[in-house]
Amino acid sequence: MSGDVGAFATRLRSEHVDLAASLVAFSGDAPAGLALIARRGMTARVAAMGVASASRRRGLGRVLIDASLEQARARGARRMVLEVIEQNLPARELYAQAGFAVTRRLVGFRAPPLALPPAELEERPLDELVNMYLAEADPELPWQLAPATIASAAPPAQAFALGPALALVDVLPAAVVLRALVVRRDRRREGHATRLVQALRARFPDRALRVIPIVP
């Protein structure tokens, strides 16, 4: 894994990754594999798993996933979930062999920069978005979109509103990452989400708009 340390720490916190429940595999004295395990109630999740390129094809992935399942059961977890890129065939085969089954397909989106007329987009406090999300969002959303994840939103994430719609975004140098979007239940199916997305593109015309593949 690579990237910004602060962003990684934020992800660990918001996704409830339990470092004490996570595992590291070694090849000799050198770390060779990692499984980050998140926990919420009776559900465990493989938040990330990887094996160093020099140590692949040696069964370390299976060792990590089997040990993760065994320890989750010992802690009383009733199920373990994970997400995997559809094109990652070796990982999909590994998880299938370990007993995982596909339950739904998640998708992501990317739109190029686009100059649009400005809209009345308003930045709002993060706690306002969190409170609305907790009240209005579907509790069965994927882990990274679940209310428990969004409830941990913190700067530099930003919240923007347009009418009855609110969005949580990370504004990066080259892209705006849309992390969550919610519309009041009594105002859905009226186009508010679409208008908010277009308003974000108008607000940041020099950046692509990206939605990571966690949308059911």
Secondary structure, 3 states (H helix, E strand, C coil): CCCCHHHHHHHHHHCCECCCCCEEEEECCEEEEEEEEEEECCEEEEEEEEECHHHCCCCHHHHHHHHHHHHHHHCCCCEEEECCCCCCHHHHHHHHHCCCCCCCCCEEEEECCCCCCCCCCEEECHHHHHHHHHHHCCCCCCHHHCHHHHCCCCCCCEEEEECCEEEEEEECCCEEEEEEEEECHHHCCCCHHHHHHHHHHHHCCCCEEEEEEEEC
